[in-house]
């Protein structure tokens, strides 16, 4: 499994990789630079979109546009015209917060978490945004929300609090979109690594990018380490399966928070990486709004 640099983009905070099966393109964001990227791997064609708002998560919709989680609210974004249409407010009563990681569940709801923008207070929460515009809070008391992944059998939901250095597993009821009692799935406490974004593969193993860890780890359903992928930069941020066969793992990374001296040892910090994983992912679902 050879790791390759796909786009050496020096993203300050590359995040949110998402494969769109309809267009056969990969989307991802640079949150701090307010940019959205769309890559066609077959041709190498890369498009860059300047976003008017700080955006932390996105998903294609059934209408062919995108839903964006932005500071202050959810918006539709037309890639052709650049038009931004607000759908709903988000945590307007918590101005110190911003959204963070997010993804669409198997039934088409858009899940999003929030965090204290200063990364000091435990004011984050976990929400779902349904296709008919209903925002539901499921959990609060979170430091930095990360990881949104559902097991292929539909029984479990995985979510992480990076500040708590823990990935949780919840029993999942897809029909109602409700969570059971959480249990610790992976703990990185006692290390200097932090769980960031994740994806699931077709065998039910969770792939997790680890901030300050120089690695992406594949975890078995029992929480044990199955495979460790070394990344040539300290802060891989998230991962996603893509490609026509869903067997290429794409990995985003960041330069944020690192000294010039540290970055001098990481020529590809902020790049988009890829590797042939030897296993297939699970196709992402479009938001049902």
Secondary structure in CASP SS format (residue, H / E / C, confidence):
PFRMAT SS
TARGET T0000
AUTHOR 0000-0000-0000
METHOD secondary structure of the structure
MODEL  1
X C 1.00
X C 1.00
X C 1.00
X E 1.00
X E 1.00
X E 1.00
X E 1.00
X C 1.00
X C 1.00
X C 1.00
X C 1.00
X C 1.00
X E 1.00
X E 1.00
X E 1.00
X E 1.00
X E 1.00
X E 1.00
X E 1.00
X E 1.00
X C 1.00
X C 1.00
X C 1.00
X C 1.00
X E 1.00
X E 1.00
X E 1.00
X E 1.00
X E 1.00
X E 1.00
X C 1.00
X C 1.00
X C 1.00
X C 1.00
X E 1.00
X E 1.00
X E 1.00
X E 1.00
X E 1.00
X E 1.00
X C 1.00
X C 1.00
X C 1.00
X C 1.00
X E 1.00
X E 1.00
X E 1.00
X E 1.00
X E 1.00
X E 1.00
X C 1.00
X C 1.00
X C 1.00
X C 1.00
X E 1.00
X E 1.00
X E 1.00
X E 1.00
X E 1.00
X E 1.00
X E 1.00
X C 1.00
X C 1.00
X C 1.00
X C 1.00
X E 1.00
X E 1.00
X E 1.00
X E 1.00
X E 1.00
X C 1.00
X C 1.00
X E 1.00
X E 1.00
X E 1.00
X E 1.00
X E 1.00
X C 1.00
X C 1.00
X C 1.00
X C 1.00
X C 1.00
X C 1.00
X E 1.00
X E 1.00
X E 1.00
X E 1.00
X E 1.00
X E 1.00
X C 1.00
X C 1.00
X C 1.00
X C 1.00
X C 1.00
X C 1.00
X C 1.00
X E 1.00
X E 1.00
X E 1.00
X E 1.00
X E 1.00
X E 1.00
X E 1.00
X E 1.00
X C 1.00
X C 1.00
X C 1.00
X C 1.00
X C 1.00
X E 1.00
X E 1.00
X E 1.00
X E 1.00
X E 1.00
X E 1.00
X E 1.00
X C 1.00
X C 1.00
X C 1.00
X C 1.00
X C 1.00
X C 1.00
X C 1.00
X E 1.00
X E 1.00
X E 1.00
X E 1.00
X E 1.00
X E 1.00
X C 1.00
X C 1.00
X C 1.00
X C 1.00
X C 1.00
X E 1.00
X E 1.00
X E 1.00
X E 1.00
X E 1.00
X E 1.00
X E 1.00
X E 1.00
X C 1.00
X E 1.00
X E 1.00
X E 1.00
X E 1.00
X E 1.00
X E 1.00
X E 1.00
X C 1.00
X C 1.00
X C 1.00
X C 1.00
X C 1.00
X E 1.00
X E 1.00
X E 1.00
X E 1.00
X E 1.00
X E 1.00
X C 1.00
X C 1.00
X C 1.00
X C 1.00
X E 1.00
X E 1.00
X E 1.00
X E 1.00
X E 1.00
X E 1.00
X E 1.00
X E 1.00
X C 1.00
X C 1.00
X C 1.00
X C 1.00
X E 1.00
X E 1.00
X E 1.00
X E 1.00
X E 1.00
X E 1.00
X E 1.00
X E 1.00
X E 1.00
X E 1.00
X C 1.00
X C 1.00
X C 1.00
X C 1.00
X C 1.00
X C 1.00
X E 1.00
X E 1.00
X E 1.00
X E 1.00
X E 1.00
X E 1.00
X E 1.00
X E 1.00
X C 1.00
X C 1.00
X C 1.00
X C 1.00
X E 1.00
X E 1.00
X E 1.00
X E 1.00
X E 1.00
X E 1.00
X C 1.00
X C 1.00
X C 1.00
X E 1.00
X E 1.00
X E 1.00
X E 1.00
X E 1.00
X C 1.00
X C 1.00
X C 1.00
X C 1.00
X C 1.00
X E 1.00
X E 1.00
X E 1.00
X E 1.00
X E 1.00
X E 1.00
X C 1.00
X C 1.00
X C 1.00
X C 1.00
X C 1.00
X E 1.00
X E 1.00
X E 1.00
X E 1.00
X E 1.00
X E 1.00
X E 1.00
X C 1.00
X C 1.00
X C 1.00
X C 1.00
X C 1.00
X E 1.00
X E 1.00
X E 1.00
X E 1.00
X E 1.00
X E 1.00
X E 1.00
X C 1.00
X C 1.00
X C 1.00
X C 1.00
X C 1.00
X H 1.00
X H 1.00
X H 1.00
X H 1.00
X H 1.00
X C 1.00
X C 1.00
X C 1.00
X C 1.00
X C 1.00
X C 1.00
X C 1.00
X E 1.00
X E 1.00
X E 1.00
X E 1.00
X E 1.00
X C 1.00
X C 1.00
X C 1.00
X C 1.00
X E 1.00
X C 1.00
X C 1.00
X C 1.00
X C 1.00
X C 1.00
X E 1.00
X C 1.00
X C 1.00
END
